[in-house]
């Protein structure tokens, strides 16, 4: 079987799985509507009491309860559909104690448009879900009930004097001896099961669009969330810059500066020994020359840590390839960058890749790493894959969270896939423009 046929087979298997799973996912979303409806009833009850102090006191907790319930919807809709829904709530400052803090929090929550959109969801979703996500699953269940009627349940109903209707077919005494009614039941049941599986993915996507429309952020909350994100990333960028300056100062003080001071003292001693003890002066000169070479090497390493010359001269692709050559593991690099990203983005991407490789060497137990760099639709996309043991996480203390914060300064995002047993795949995307030729002119 050639590669194309294998790919097509996998795609067919994926579509088949999607058609099989979508109806049951829709039913799960429908069942989620039951607690959401109950929470919505409690919320509107609290709202009806707002004219009294009891309503003001209970409103924040009722709102938070509703938000918690609908966060479960967002997680599942994001996981099961292509509709990606962000939390729409306006950023909430630190809660102040006392009555004044309670009133301020009440005012913030009641003026947040997302609060009332949440209630709209809780009120309308039990109806919407029945005609979208849950409909395919209900059709399949109805079809399965038809098969049960045709095999044993219809005869039992008739035997005990019961009566029922399956679509237009009357299930009563003698039903199990009427071939025409049995065949009709099987045909309708089969049609329901097939239709449920066929329309399952489409109905789930329609439901996802409904979820994004109601549960997603408004323009106001998008702007507020954007401001909050920029504030956080600016603070993190300032902290990172301060930490980098402290590192440079420490490296200069402990390394090159200390050697230069020692060289100055040695030169002073040599000056006094030239006439008295030339042989000892020559020994000190040799040691001073070694110290000067070490100081120069440390300065070069320091400069390389600030902005590697190969990155400045050759660009990100060649700089990562040079990084791979010096790495103890086997590293394969594929770079498809027609031009160079902006220098700050290029530098952030380079050091992120360097950190990924360091993590792989220290923690993954991998023997080989694959790095793919490409630019597509305004995004610099970098994928680092290793064949290690897996099990990495953003909270595992491996530096990935720091990388995520650092690229967040540029509106970058980081995605991690690391199942136990491997492989570990880290994908990083940075929005940027390609602004200069691939290599700088000489």
C-alpha positions as CSV (number, residue, x, y, z in Angstrom):
1,X,0.0,0.0,0.0
2,X,1.5,3.3,-1.0
3,X,1.8,6.4,1.2
4,X,-1.1,8.2,-0.4
5,X,-3.4,5.2,0.2
6,X,-2.4,5.0,3.8
7,X,-3.1,8.7,4.3
8,X,-6.5,8.4,2.7
9,X,-7.3,5.3,4.8
10,X,-6.4,7.2,8.0
11,X,-8.6,10.1,6.9
12,X,-11.5,7.7,6.3
13,X,-11.0,6.2,9.7
14,X,-10.9,9.6,11.2
15,X,-14.2,10.5,9.5
16,X,-15.7,7.2,10.5
17,X,-14.8,7.8,14.2
18,X,-16.2,11.3,14.0
19,X,-19.5,10.1,12.6
20,X,-19.6,7.3,15.3
21,X,-18.7,9.6,18.2
22,X,-20.5,12.8,17.4
23,X,-24.1,11.6,18.3
24,X,-23.0,10.5,21.7
25,X,-21.0,13.6,22.3
26,X,-24.2,15.5,21.4
27,X,-26.2,13.5,23.9
28,X,-23.5,14.2,26.6
29,X,-23.9,18.0,25.9
30,X,-27.7,17.6,26.1
31,X,-27.3,15.9,29.5
32,X,-25.1,18.8,30.7
33,X,-28.0,21.0,30.0
34,X,-29.9,19.5,33.0
35,X,-27.6,20.9,35.7
36,X,-27.1,24.1,33.7
37,X,-30.9,24.6,33.6
38,X,-31.1,24.1,37.3
39,X,-28.3,26.6,37.9
40,X,-30.0,29.0,35.6
41,X,-33.3,28.7,37.6
42,X,-31.3,29.4,40.8
43,X,-29.7,32.4,39.1
44,X,-32.9,34.0,37.9
45,X,-34.4,33.4,41.4
46,X,-31.5,35.3,42.9
47,X,-32.0,38.1,40.3
48,X,-35.6,38.4,41.3
49,X,-34.4,39.1,44.8
50,X,-32.0,41.9,43.8
51,X,-34.3,44.6,45.1
52,X,-33.5,43.2,48.6
53,X,-30.1,42.9,50.3
54,X,-30.4,39.1,50.1
55,X,-30.3,39.2,46.3
56,X,-27.3,41.5,46.3
57,X,-25.6,39.1,48.8
58,X,-26.3,36.0,46.8
59,X,-25.7,37.4,43.3
60,X,-21.9,37.0,43.1
61,X,-22.0,33.3,44.3
62,X,-24.9,32.5,41.8
63,X,-23.0,34.2,39.0
64,X,-19.8,32.2,39.8
65,X,-21.7,29.0,40.0
66,X,-23.2,29.6,36.6
67,X,-19.8,30.5,35.1
68,X,-18.3,27.3,36.5
69,X,-21.1,25.3,34.9
70,X,-20.7,27.0,31.5
71,X,-16.9,26.6,31.6
72,X,-17.6,22.9,31.4
73,X,-19.5,23.6,28.2
74,X,-16.7,25.6,26.7
75,X,-14.1,22.9,27.4
76,X,-16.2,20.2,25.7
77,X,-17.2,22.4,22.7
78,X,-13.6,23.4,22.2
79,X,-12.6,19.7,22.4
80,X,-15.3,18.3,20.2
81,X,-15.9,21.0,17.6
82,X,-13.9,23.5,15.5
83,X,-15.5,26.4,17.4
84,X,-12.9,27.7,19.8
85,X,-14.5,29.6,22.6
86,X,-12.5,31.8,25.0
87,X,-13.7,32.8,28.5
88,X,-15.5,36.1,27.9
89,X,-15.6,37.5,31.4
90,X,-14.1,40.9,32.1
91,X,-11.0,40.7,34.4
92,X,-12.0,40.9,38.0
93,X,-9.8,42.8,40.4
94,X,-8.9,41.6,43.8
95,X,-11.9,41.3,46.0
96,X,-12.1,44.0,48.7
97,X,-13.4,43.0,52.2
98,X,-16.5,44.4,53.8
99,X,-19.8,45.8,52.5
100,X,-18.1,48.2,50.1
101,X,-16.2,45.4,48.4
102,X,-19.4,43.3,48.1
103,X,-21.2,46.2,46.5
104,X,-18.4,46.9,44.1
105,X,-18.2,43.2,43.1
106,X,-21.9,43.1,42.6
107,X,-21.8,46.2,40.3
108,X,-19.0,44.7,38.3
109,X,-20.7,41.3,37.8
110,X,-24.1,42.7,37.0
111,X,-22.7,45.1,34.4
112,X,-20.6,42.4,32.7
113,X,-22.5,41.5,29.4
114,X,-21.2,37.9,29.7
115,X,-23.2,37.5,32.9
116,X,-26.5,37.9,31.0
117,X,-25.3,36.0,27.9
118,X,-24.6,33.1,30.3
119,X,-28.2,33.3,31.5
120,X,-29.5,33.4,27.9
121,X,-27.5,30.2,27.3
122,X,-29.0,28.5,30.4
123,X,-32.5,29.4,29.4
124,X,-32.3,28.7,25.7
125,X,-29.8,25.8,25.4
126,X,-32.1,23.0,26.6
127,X,-34.3,23.7,23.5
128,X,-31.4,24.4,21.1
129,X,-29.4,21.3,22.0
130,X,-32.5,19.1,21.3
131,X,-32.6,20.3,17.7
132,X,-28.8,20.3,17.1
133,X,-26.2,18.3,19.0
134,X,-28.5,15.9,20.8
135,X,-30.8,15.2,17.8
136,X,-28.6,12.6,16.1
137,X,-28.2,10.7,19.3
138,X,-31.9,10.8,19.9
139,X,-32.5,9.5,16.4
140,X,-30.1,6.6,17.0
141,X,-31.8,5.7,20.3
142,X,-35.2,5.9,18.6
143,X,-33.8,3.5,15.9
144,X,-32.5,1.1,18.6
145,X,-35.9,1.1,20.2
146,X,-37.4,0.2,16.8
147,X,-35.1,-2.8,16.6
148,X,-36.1,-3.8,20.1
149,X,-39.8,-3.6,19.2
150,X,-39.3,-5.7,16.1
151,X,-37.4,-8.4,18.0
152,X,-39.1,-8.8,21.4
153,X,-40.5,-5.6,23.0
154,X,-43.4,-5.2,20.5
155,X,-44.7,-8.8,21.2
156,X,-44.4,-8.2,24.9
157,X,-46.4,-5.0,24.7
158,X,-49.2,-6.7,22.7
159,X,-49.1,-9.8,24.9
160,X,-49.8,-7.8,28.0
161,X,-52.6,-5.8,26.4
162,X,-50.5,-2.6,25.9
163,X,-50.5,-0.3,22.9
164,X,-47.9,2.1,21.5
165,X,-47.0,3.8,18.2
166,X,-43.6,3.7,16.5
167,X,-43.7,6.5,13.9
168,X,-46.9,5.6,12.0
169,X,-46.9,1.9,13.0
170,X,-49.4,0.8,15.7
171,X,-47.8,-1.6,18.2
172,X,-50.6,-3.6,19.7
173,X,-51.9,-7.2,19.9
174,X,-50.8,-9.3,16.9
175,X,-48.0,-6.9,16.1
176,X,-45.4,-9.6,16.3
177,X,-47.3,-11.7,13.8
178,X,-47.7,-9.0,11.2
179,X,-44.8,-9.2,8.8
180,X,-45.6,-5.9,7.1
181,X,-45.5,-4.0,10.3
182,X,-42.3,-5.7,11.5
183,X,-40.5,-4.9,8.2
184,X,-41.7,-1.3,8.3
185,X,-40.4,-1.0,11.9
186,X,-37.0,-2.3,10.9
187,X,-36.8,0.0,7.9
188,X,-37.7,3.1,10.0
189,X,-35.3,2.0,12.7
190,X,-32.4,1.6,10.2
191,X,-33.2,4.9,8.6
192,X,-33.1,6.6,12.1
193,X,-29.7,5.0,13.0
194,X,-28.1,5.8,9.7
195,X,-29.4,9.4,9.7
196,X,-28.2,9.9,13.2
197,X,-24.7,8.9,12.4
198,X,-24.7,10.9,9.1
199,X,-25.8,14.2,10.5
200,X,-24.0,13.8,13.9
201,X,-20.8,15.8,13.0
202,X,-22.8,18.6,11.2
203,X,-25.2,19.0,14.0
204,X,-22.3,19.1,16.5
205,X,-20.7,21.9,14.4
206,X,-23.9,23.9,14.3
207,X,-24.1,23.6,18.1
208,X,-20.5,24.7,18.3
209,X,-21.4,27.9,16.3
210,X,-24.3,28.5,18.7
211,X,-21.9,28.1,21.6
212,X,-19.4,30.5,20.2
213,X,-22.1,33.1,19.5
214,X,-23.5,33.1,23.0
215,X,-20.6,31.9,25.2
216,X,-17.8,33.7,23.5
217,X,-16.5,37.1,24.4
218,X,-18.1,40.3,23.3
219,X,-16.1,43.2,21.7
220,X,-16.0,44.9,25.1
221,X,-14.7,41.9,26.9
222,X,-12.3,41.0,24.0
223,X,-10.7,44.5,24.4
224,X,-10.6,44.2,28.2
225,X,-9.0,40.7,28.0
226,X,-6.5,42.0,25.4
227,X,-5.5,44.9,27.6
228,X,-5.1,42.5,30.5
229,X,-3.0,40.2,28.4
230,X,-0.8,43.0,27.2
231,X,-0.4,44.3,30.8
232,X,0.7,40.8,32.0
233,X,3.1,40.2,29.1
234,X,4.6,43.7,29.5
235,X,5.2,43.0,33.1
236,X,6.8,39.6,32.3
237,X,8.9,41.2,29.6
238,X,10.2,43.8,32.1
239,X,10.9,41.1,34.7
240,X,12.7,38.9,32.0
241,X,14.8,41.9,30.9
242,X,15.8,42.7,34.5
243,X,16.7,39.1,35.1
244,X,18.8,39.1,31.9
245,X,20.6,42.2,33.0
246,X,21.4,40.7,36.4
247,X,22.7,37.6,34.7
248,X,25.0,39.7,32.4
249,X,26.2,41.7,35.3
250,X,26.9,38.6,37.4
251,X,28.7,36.9,34.5
252,X,30.8,39.9,33.9
253,X,31.6,40.4,37.6
254,X,32.4,36.8,38.3
255,X,34.1,36.0,35.0
256,X,35.8,38.4,32.6
257,X,36.0,41.3,35.1
258,X,37.7,39.1,37.7
259,X,40.2,37.9,35.2
260,X,40.9,41.4,33.9
261,X,41.6,42.6,37.5
262,X,43.9,39.6,38.1
263,X,45.7,40.4,34.8
264,X,46.2,44.0,36.0
265,X,47.8,42.8,39.2
266,X,50.0,40.3,37.3
267,X,51.2,43.0,35.0
268,X,52.1,45.2,38.0
269,X,54.1,42.3,39.5
270,X,55.8,41.6,36.1
271,X,56.8,45.3,35.9
272,X,58.7,44.9,39.3
273,X,60.2,41.6,38.4
274,X,61.6,42.5,34.9
275,X,64.9,43.6,36.3
276,X,65.2,41.5,39.5
277,X,63.9,38.1,38.3
278,X,63.3,37.9,34.5
279,X,62.6,34.1,34.6
280,X,59.7,34.6,37.0
281,X,58.5,37.5,35.0
282,X,58.3,35.3,31.9
283,X,56.2,32.7,33.9
284,X,53.8,35.4,35.0
285,X,53.6,36.7,31.4
286,X,52.6,33.3,30.2
287,X,49.9,33.0,32.9
288,X,48.6,36.5,32.0
289,X,48.4,35.5,28.3
290,X,46.3,32.4,29.3
291,X,44.1,34.6,31.5
292,X,43.6,37.0,28.6
293,X,42.6,34.1,26.3
294,X,40.1,32.8,28.9
295,X,38.7,36.3,29.5
296,X,38.2,36.7,25.7
297,X,36.5,33.3,25.5
298,X,34.1,34.2,28.4
299,X,33.3,37.5,26.7
300,X,32.5,35.8,23.5
301,X,30.3,33.3,25.3
302,X,28.5,36.2,27.0
303,X,28.0,38.0,23.7
304,X,26.8,34.7,22.2
305,X,24.3,34.4,25.0
306,X,22.9,37.9,24.4
307,X,22.7,37.6,20.6
308,X,24.6,34.9,18.8
309,X,26.7,36.3,15.8
310,X,25.4,33.5,13.6
311,X,21.8,34.6,14.3
312,X,22.7,38.2,13.4
313,X,24.6,37.2,10.3
314,X,22.8,34.2,8.9
315,X,19.2,34.3,10.3
316,X,17.1,31.9,12.4
317,X,17.3,28.8,10.1
318,X,21.1,28.7,10.0
319,X,21.4,29.7,13.6
320,X,19.2,26.7,14.7
321,X,21.2,24.4,12.4
322,X,24.4,25.6,14.1
323,X,22.8,25.0,17.5
324,X,21.9,21.5,16.3
325,X,25.5,20.7,15.3
326,X,26.8,21.5,18.8
327,X,24.1,19.4,20.5
328,X,24.9,16.0,22.0
329,X,21.8,14.3,20.5
330,X,21.1,13.8,16.8
331,X,19.1,16.8,15.7
332,X,17.5,17.2,12.3
333,X,16.5,20.7,11.2
334,X,14.0,21.6,8.4
335,X,13.7,25.3,7.7
336,X,11.4,26.9,5.2
337,X,11.7,30.6,5.9
338,X,11.8,32.6,2.6
339,X,12.9,35.8,4.5
340,X,13.9,36.7,8.0
341,X,11.5,37.5,10.8
342,X,11.8,40.7,12.8
343,X,15.0,40.7,15.0
344,X,13.2,40.5,18.4
345,X,10.9,37.7,17.2
346,X,13.9,35.9,15.7
347,X,15.9,36.2,18.9
348,X,13.0,35.0,21.1
349,X,12.4,32.0,18.7
350,X,16.1,31.1,18.8
351,X,16.4,31.0,22.5
352,X,13.1,29.1,22.8
353,X,14.5,26.4,20.5
354,X,17.7,26.4,22.6
355,X,15.7,25.9,25.7
356,X,13.7,23.1,24.1
357,X,16.9,21.3,23.2
358,X,18.2,21.7,26.7
359,X,15.0,20.3,28.2
360,X,15.1,17.3,25.8
361,X,18.7,16.5,26.7
362,X,18.1,16.8,30.5
363,X,14.6,15.3,31.0
364,X,13.3,13.4,28.0
365,X,15.8,10.5,27.6
366,X,15.5,11.0,23.8
367,X,18.1,10.0,21.3
368,X,16.9,12.2,18.4
369,X,15.1,15.5,17.9
370,X,13.4,16.9,14.9
371,X,13.0,20.7,14.5
372,X,10.7,22.2,11.8
373,X,10.6,25.9,11.2
374,X,8.3,27.5,8.6
375,X,6.3,30.6,7.9
376,X,2.7,30.5,7.0
377,X,-0.2,33.0,6.9
378,X,1.7,35.6,9.1
379,X,2.8,33.0,11.6
380,X,6.3,31.7,12.4
381,X,5.6,28.1,13.4
382,X,8.3,26.0,15.1
383,X,7.8,22.4,16.0
384,X,10.2,20.4,18.1
385,X,9.7,16.6,18.4
386,X,11.7,14.1,20.4
387,X,11.5,10.4,20.7
388,X,11.9,10.4,24.5
389,X,9.8,8.9,27.3
390,X,7.1,11.7,27.2
391,X,5.1,12.8,30.2
392,X,6.2,16.4,30.0
393,X,3.9,19.2,31.2
394,X,3.8,22.9,31.3
395,X,3.8,22.7,35.1
396,X,6.5,20.1,35.4
397,X,9.3,22.6,36.2
398,X,11.1,22.0,32.8
399,X,11.2,25.6,31.8
400,X,8.3,25.3,29.3
401,X,6.1,27.7,31.3
402,X,8.9,30.3,31.2
403,X,9.1,29.9,27.4
404,X,5.4,30.3,27.1
405,X,5.5,33.6,29.1
406,X,8.5,34.9,27.1
407,X,6.8,34.3,23.7
408,X,3.6,35.6,25.1
409,X,5.3,39.0,24.9
410,X,4.9,38.7,21.1
411,X,1.4,37.3,21.3
412,X,2.9,33.8,20.7
413,X,1.3,30.6,21.8
414,X,2.8,27.3,22.9
415,X,1.1,23.9,22.6
416,X,2.5,20.7,24.2
417,X,1.6,17.1,23.4
418,X,3.6,14.6,25.5
419,X,1.8,11.3,26.3
420,X,3.5,8.9,28.6
421,X,5.8,6.8,26.4
422,X,6.4,9.6,24.0
423,X,6.8,11.3,21.6
424,X,6.9,14.8,23.0
425,X,5.8,17.5,20.5
426,X,6.2,21.2,21.3
427,X,4.6,23.6,18.8
428,X,5.2,27.3,19.1
429,X,3.5,30.0,16.9
430,X,4.6,33.7,16.8
431,X,2.8,36.2,14.7
432,X,5.3,38.3,12.8
433,X,6.2,39.8,9.4
434,X,9.2,38.8,7.3
435,X,11.1,41.9,6.9
436,X,14.6,41.3,5.6
437,X,16.5,38.9,3.2
438,X,17.3,35.5,4.4
439,X,21.0,36.4,4.9
440,X,22.4,39.8,5.6
441,X,24.6,41.4,3.0
442,X,28.4,41.2,3.6
